[in-house]
Amino acid sequence: NAALKEIIELYAYQGPPYPNSYALVDRLKKQTPPELQYLIKDLFEEITLFENRTLEATVKKLDTGKFLVSLEVECSKWKADEKGAETEVEMDDWLEVGAFAKPEGKNRYGRLLHSERIQLKGGKRTVSFELEESPYEAGIDPRNFLIDRMPDDNMKRVETVGL
């Protein structure tokens, strides 16, 4: 927001020269902490693709009355050059995991029950979190913020275990 505010203050109601994408990216860099600078490069300067998928999503009711959601996820990160040649690169990124209630009516997603950013390295991982109610579906990058080769495999319907 601070970067956008600065752009507006500098260029609002002015004639040429108008701002270009570099003006925005430069201000985003200025506002982004060092440990997240890789995001600017991934999202604006390079062609970055992800393969995030949820292999399994389970829920177990705990003695406390809460629900333990466990996700088995697999993720990888790729860079493409100007000709489209893709190369897998090391991944150590912050990704969202989340869970939704059952959709109502014609809605694609239900009410958001959980959203959390976690740092993940590439490969298979198990991620767990507790909820107040049992979710309908859960997964990695559930709202498709990242450019994913196959975004339809990010979410899975949650299976109940341990009853």
Backbone torsions as a table, in degrees:
resi	resn	phi	psi	omega
1	ASN	NA	-37.7	179.3
2	ALA	-64.1	-38.1	178.7
3	ALA	-65.7	-43.2	178.6
4	LEU	-65.1	-39.7	178.2
5	LYS	-61.0	-42.3	179.9
6	GLU	-64.4	-41.6	177.7
7	ILE	-60.2	-46.1	-179.2
8	ILE	-62.9	-44.2	-179.6
9	GLU	-63.5	-34.9	-178.8
10	LEU	-78.1	-35.2	-168.9
11	TYR	-118.7	-6.0	-176.9
12	ALA	-61.4	134.3	174.1
13	TYR	60.3	26.4	178.3
14	GLN	-110.0	155.1	174.5
15	GLY	-84.5	-165.0	-179.3
16	PRO	-60.2	152.1	0.0
17	PRO	-79.5	138.6	-179.5
18	TYR	-87.1	155.9	179.9
19	PRO	-70.1	150.8	174.3
20	ASN	-116.4	-175.8	-177.6
21	SER	-63.1	-29.8	179.5
22	TYR	-64.1	-34.6	178.3
23	ALA	-61.2	-41.8	178.8
24	LEU	-69.4	-48.0	-177.7
25	VAL	-61.0	-40.6	177.8
26	ASP	-60.3	-40.8	179.4
27	ARG	-72.9	-34.2	175.2
28	LEU	-63.8	-42.0	177.5
29	LYS	-58.6	-42.0	-178.0
30	LYS	-63.8	-33.1	-176.7
31	GLN	-91.5	-10.5	-174.9
32	THR	-91.1	130.4	178.4
33	PRO	-63.7	154.5	-176.1
34	PRO	-52.8	-40.4	-176.4
35	GLU	-70.0	-11.2	179.0
36	LEU	-114.5	7.9	179.3
37	GLN	-59.7	-28.1	179.1
38	TYR	-58.5	-29.5	179.7
39	LEU	-63.6	-40.1	178.8
40	ILE	-60.7	-45.5	179.4
41	LYS	-62.6	-47.4	-178.5
42	ASP	-63.7	-41.7	-172.2
43	LEU	-87.8	-26.4	-172.4
44	PHE	-123.2	-25.0	-171.8
45	GLU	-109.7	-22.2	-178.4
46	GLU	-129.6	166.5	175.3
47	ILE	-93.6	106.5	-176.5
48	THR	-117.7	128.2	179.7
49	LEU	-121.8	153.0	178.1
50	PHE	-125.1	152.8	168.0
51	GLU	-121.9	90.2	178.2
52	ASN	-108.2	131.6	177.2
53	ARG	-146.9	147.8	173.8
54	THR	-98.5	119.2	-179.1
55	LEU	-85.2	-36.0	-178.5
56	GLU	-153.0	141.7	176.3
57	ALA	-134.7	119.4	-178.9
58	THR	-128.0	158.2	175.9
59	VAL	-136.0	141.5	179.1
60	LYS	-133.8	130.5	178.1
61	LYS	-77.7	130.0	-179.1
62	LEU	-92.0	162.4	178.0
63	ASP	-61.5	-23.3	-179.8
64	THR	-76.2	-9.9	-176.2
65	GLY	94.6	-10.9	177.1
66	LYS	-83.5	172.9	-178.2
67	PHE	-120.2	127.9	178.6
68	LEU	-95.5	116.5	178.2
69	VAL	-99.6	130.1	177.0
70	SER	-122.5	131.2	179.0
71	LEU	-118.4	131.6	168.0
72	GLU	-100.9	116.6	-175.5
73	VAL	-122.2	157.5	174.9
74	GLU	-135.8	133.4	-178.4
75	CYS	-144.5	151.8	175.3
76	SER	-151.1	161.2	-175.4
77	LYS	-127.2	139.0	-176.0
78	TRP	-131.5	148.4	173.0
79	LYS	-117.6	139.7	176.9
80	ALA	-116.3	143.8	176.4
81	ASP	-90.9	-176.3	-175.2
82	GLU	-65.8	-15.9	178.7
83	LYS	-100.0	-0.2	177.6
84	GLY	93.6	0.7	177.7
85	ALA	-70.2	125.8	-176.3
86	GLU	-104.9	141.4	178.5
87	THR	-132.9	131.3	176.4
88	GLU	-72.3	137.2	179.6
89	VAL	-123.6	162.3	178.7
90	GLU	-62.0	139.4	-179.0
91	MET	-117.7	131.0	173.1
92	ASP	-154.2	71.1	-167.8
93	ASP	-120.7	161.2	174.7
94	TRP	-90.5	119.9	-179.9
95	LEU	-125.6	152.5	178.5
96	GLU	-86.6	138.7	165.4
97	VAL	-118.6	148.9	-176.9
98	GLY	-159.6	171.3	179.6
99	ALA	-143.6	147.3	-177.7
100	PHE	-127.9	151.3	171.1
101	ALA	-75.8	174.2	178.5
102	LYS	-66.5	134.8	179.7
103	PRO	-64.5	147.9	177.0
104	GLU	-107.0	142.1	177.7
105	GLY	60.6	-133.2	-178.2
106	LYS	-94.8	8.7	179.5
107	ASN	-65.5	142.2	178.4
108	ARG	-73.9	-39.1	-179.2
109	TYR	-119.0	152.1	172.9
110	GLY	-87.1	-171.6	179.0
111	ARG	-63.7	137.4	178.9
112	LEU	-69.7	121.1	179.5
113	LEU	-98.8	-27.5	-176.7
114	HIS	-156.5	137.8	173.6
115	SER	-147.2	127.7	-177.3
116	GLU	-152.0	139.3	175.0
117	ARG	-96.6	129.6	178.6
118	ILE	-129.6	152.4	179.6
119	GLN	-88.4	125.3	-177.3
120	LEU	-128.1	137.5	169.2
121	LYS	-90.3	162.2	179.2
122	GLY	-63.8	159.8	179.4
123	GLY	105.4	-167.3	-179.8
124	LYS	-88.6	140.2	179.8
125	ARG	-145.4	155.7	171.1
126	THR	-112.2	131.5	-178.7
127	VAL	-124.0	136.3	179.7
128	SER	-132.1	149.8	174.3
129	PHE	-156.4	157.6	-178.7
130	GLU	-104.0	145.0	178.9
131	LEU	-131.2	161.2	176.8
132	GLU	-80.6	-21.4	178.5
133	GLU	-139.4	159.0	-178.3
134	SER	-74.7	130.9	-179.8
135	PRO	-83.2	162.7	175.5
136	TYR	-89.4	-43.3	177.3
137	GLU	-145.6	157.8	-177.9
138	ALA	-154.1	161.6	177.9
139	GLY	173.0	-168.9	-177.4
140	ILE	-101.7	140.8	-175.6
141	ASP	44.6	55.8	-171.3
142	PRO	-64.9	-24.0	-178.9
143	ARG	-103.2	12.1	175.8
144	ASN	53.4	51.8	175.4
145	PHE	-71.7	-30.2	-176.7
146	LEU	-96.7	157.1	177.6
147	ILE	-81.3	106.7	-173.6
148	ASP	-109.7	136.4	179.5
149	ARG	-60.4	-37.0	179.4
150	MET	-137.6	81.5	-174.3
151	PRO	-66.9	-17.7	-177.5
152	ASP	-72.4	-11.2	179.7
153	ASP	-101.3	13.0	179.9
154	ASN	-75.0	-28.1	-175.7
155	MET	-115.2	150.3	175.1
156	LYS	-136.0	147.8	171.0
157	ARG	-68.2	134.6	-174.7
158	VAL	-79.1	133.0	176.9
159	GLU	-103.1	136.8	178.7
160	THR	-82.0	134.2	179.2
161	VAL	-128.3	160.4	172.3
162	GLY	75.6	22.3	177.6
163	LEU	-98.0	NA	NA
